[in-house]
Amino acid sequence: MVMVRNLLILSTYALLSISVYGQQAITVTEEAPYSTGGLKMGYHLQKDEQGKKENFTKYNTEFFVTNTTTEARIILFKQNFVVSGGDVSPNLVQFDCLNATGAKLTSKGMTIQANPCTVTAMVDDKECGADKMKKNKREVQIGYWIKPGETISRMVSIAVPLNAKPDVRATLLLDASSSSSAILGSSVTNTSVLISQGYLRIKNQGAGTYLNMQTGPVTCTPIEEGWWPSQWEIIPVNGTNYYVIKNRSKNAYISAEPATTFSSESPESVTSLWMLEPMEGSNIFMLKNIGTNTYLVVQSGKLQLASAADKAATAKWIIEQ
């Protein structure tokens, strides 16, 4: 396991943000929470006796969101964000009580927000009184998250008509300014076996050829048995669902940029981060680049980046020893 050092310098790096599951309001009750994308949302009620003296019933209401999966759900800052500019929203779910009266000191709903997500990173600092740059280890925020199995909750008082129960709607939220695609809830369950197997080969299912760096850049061609430039180490990035893919014989990683070589010496670059999306079988994946939100494919015999929405065979990769 390795950490991607210098994962972001606060003025430059960011990855991507959650996008729409849909902003449809869903009815939830205390007995029947709503689940989608690995998130369960609901509420618990406790009647407040003070409300009996009025023409309403008041409840202490605990709204909650639980990550029911074994993986963190992360809302990552976009590229070139401005810290003060509200780059992405930490909002997870908006709860609205349609029959709330709005009585004094009560609420009509609640927004649940994800917690800040921080990592230890190597940051370039200019030395005082010199032009030299020095790397320092710091805790930096890369976005917001809800950890595996974590429940985030907020308690408010809600008043409803006398003897009624709250009529609650839940809406899954997103940063409306984001144009990135959704990864909330994506799950890779069979990569843990693969990454423990050392050096691997990555074969395109449609073309029958292998990723390699035999001639310098990353290409997808026939290979000879034992070529080290055709062997890769798939390395998980701590605290995320992402991986960097390092060549055995080169000090280089598969990267979306530059597209002329598909390689970079920097694992810190967001374009060197990949998500392995499982397909049919235990070792078949689509390789999604986090920096460009595109997939690694073979088209017309050449390595390219594409939307790969149809999940064609040339967008699927077989990872083998």
N, C-alpha and C positions, 0 to 999 in steps of 0.2 A: 504494500500500500504506500502511495506517495501522495504528498500534497503538491498541488500546483503552486509553486512559489510565485510571488508577485502577481497573484490572480487578478488583482486589479489595483491600479493606482487611481485614487479617488477621482481624479479629473478626467480619466480616460477610459477605464475598462468598465464593462458591464456585459451581461449575457442576454437574457431575454425575459419576457414577462408572460404571466399567465394570460391566456385569451379566453374567449367566450366558450362556455359550455351552453350559454343561452341565458338570457336575463328573465326568463319566465318565472313568475311568482308561483310557488308551490305551497299548497296547504299542508301544514304540519300540526300535529296535536301532541299532547304530553305522552299519550300512549303510542303514537306512531310517528317517530322522527323520519326525516327524509334523507336518503343516501344517494350520492352520485360521485363518480370519480374517486372513490375511496374516502370521501368526506361524509360524515353523518352529522346532521344538523337538527336541533330540536330544543326543547326547554323543559324545565321542571317548575312546578307551582307549589307555593306555600301560602295559604290564605292568611291575610293580615286582618286580625280581629278589629282593628280601628275602623275599617270600612263599614262595619255593621251599623254605625250610627248615622250613616249618610244614605243617599239613594243609589249607592253603587257598591260593588264588591271589589276590594283591593287585594291584589296578589303580589307577593314578593316572587319575582320571576327570574329564574336563572336560565339565560339563553346560552347555548353551547355549540361548538363545532369540534368534532373528534376526527382525527386522522386514523382510520381503521386499518391502514396498510402497514407494511414493514419498511416503507421508504419515506423519506422526508418529501414534503411538497414545498417547493421553493418558488418564490416570485423574485426573479433576479433583475437587477437594474439593466436598462437598455444601454446600448453603446452611446458614448459621448454625452452621458447625462450630466446635468448641472445639479449639484447637491441641493441648492435652494429652490430648484424648479419643480419639485414634486414629480420626479421622474416616473415612478409607478406607484400605484396605490397599494397599501397593505390590506385593504378591505377584503374579507373572505365572504361573508354572508350578511345580508340585510334582513332583519326580522321586523315585520310590521304587524301590529295588532289592529285589525280593521274596526273592531268594536270598542276600542279604548276611548274613554270619555275625555281624557286629557285633564283630569282633575288636578288641583294644585299638588305639586311635589310628586307627580307621577309622569310616566313616559308613555309614548305610543309605539315604541319599538326600540331596537338596539342594533348597532352594527358591530360585528365581531371582526377584529383585525388580527392578522398574523404578527408574530413577534419578529423583531430584528434578527437577521441572520448574519453572524460574523464569523470570519475565519482568520487564522494567523497567516500573514502574508509578508513577503519581503518587499519593502517600499524604498524607492530611490529618494534620498534626501540630499540636498546640497549642503556640504560642510560649511560651517560658519567661517566667513573670512577667506574662503577659497572657492575655486571653480570646480573642484572635484565633487563627484557624486559618491555617496556612500549608501550601501544597502542596510536598512534597519528592519528588524522584525516588529510588526505591529498587528494589533487586532483591528481589522477593517470590516465594515459592513458591506455585504454584497447584495443585499436585498432583504426579503422577509421570508419567514417559513413557519410551518407547523410540523413538528417532529413526528416520527413514527409513533403511533399510539397516543400522542399528546391530545389533551382536551383543553381548548381555550374557551373560557366562559366569562360572562358578565352578568351581574345581578342588578335588576331595576324593579321599581314598583309600577304596577299597571292597574288602573281602575277600569272596570267594565260595568255594564248595567247590572243592577242588583240580581244576585244569584246566577248570573251568566258565567260562562267560561270564556277565556280569551279566544278570539278567532284570528289565528296567526298565519301569515304567509312568509315564506322564506325565499329569498332571491340570491342566487350565487352571483357574486360581483366580479368585475375585472377593471383594469385600468383602461378607460374608454379611449385614451390616446394611442393605445398599443395597436400595432398592425401585425404583431408576431402571432404565430399559430400556437395552439394549445399543447401543453405538455403536462398539465395538472393531472396527476393520476397515472401517468405512464409507468409501467412496471416491467422490469427485466428480472426474471426469476431464475434464469439458467446461466447467467454470466459468471456466477461465483465459482462454478465448476471449471469453466473455461480459463479464467484468469489464474487458476492455481496450476495450470498445466505447462507453464513456462513459455517457450517460444512456439508460436503458432503460424500456420499459413492461412491466408484469407483468399478463398476462391469465389469468383463470380459464378453464380448458379447458371445464368443464361449463356455466358460466353465460354465457360469452362476454363478460364485463364486465371492467373494469380496476381495479386498485388506484389510488386517487387521494386527494388531500386538498383537493379543490376547495371543499368546504364546511367544512373545519376538521379533523374527525377522519378517520382512514383508513377509507375505504369501498371497496366494489367495485361500480361502476356503469358505465353507458355514458359515454363521454367524447367530447370534441370534439378534432379534430386540432390539435396544437400546444399543448394544455394543459400548462403546466409542472408543475402539481400532480399530473399523472399520470405524471411522469417520475421515475425513481429511479436512484440510484448504488449499485451493489452493491460494497461495500468489504470486502476480506479482512482478517481479524484476524491479525496476525503470529503465527507459531508454532502456529496451530490450523487446523482445518478449517472454521471458523465465519466468518460474514459479518454486517456491519451494513448495513441498507438505508436510505439517506438520501434524503429527498425533495428535488427540485431547487429548489422555490420556498419551502419551509419549513425552518426549522432544527429538523428533527424526523426521527426514525427510527421505522420500523415496530417495534412492541413488543407483547408479549403483555399488558402491564399499563400503564395500566388498560384493561380490556376494553371500557370505554365509548367510548374513542377509538382504541385500538390504536396509540397514538403516544407517544413520549417524546423529550424534548430531550437525554437522556443516552445516549450510546453505551456508557457504562461499565456500565450495568445488564445483568445476566445475561439479563433478559427482552427485551433488544434484540439478542441474539445468535441467529443462525439458521444451520441447516445446510441446504444445498441437496442433496437426495437425487435423483439423476438417474433419470428414467423413460425410456420409449421416446422416440426422437427425440433430436436434439442440443441442444434448448433447452427441454425439458419437465422440471419438477422438482416435488417436494413440498417445502414449506417447514416445517421442523421447528424449533420454538422450544426453545432449550437450557434456559431457565429453568423452563419448565413441562412439557417433554417431550411436547408436543402439536403438532398440525399446524394450519396456517392453512387454513381451508376456507370454502366458501360453502354455507350451509344456509338453506333457506326465503328465499333472496334476501338474506341477511345474512351479514356477515363474522363467523366464529366460530372457536373452537379446538376440536379434536376429536382422538380417537385415530387416526382415518383408517386403521384397520387394513385396510379393504377396498380401499384405494387407488382410491376412486371418482374420476370425472372432476372433481368439485367440489373435490377435494383436490389437483389437479394444476394447475400454473401454467406458462404459456408465456411465456418471457422473450424479448422482441423489441425491435428498435430503433424 
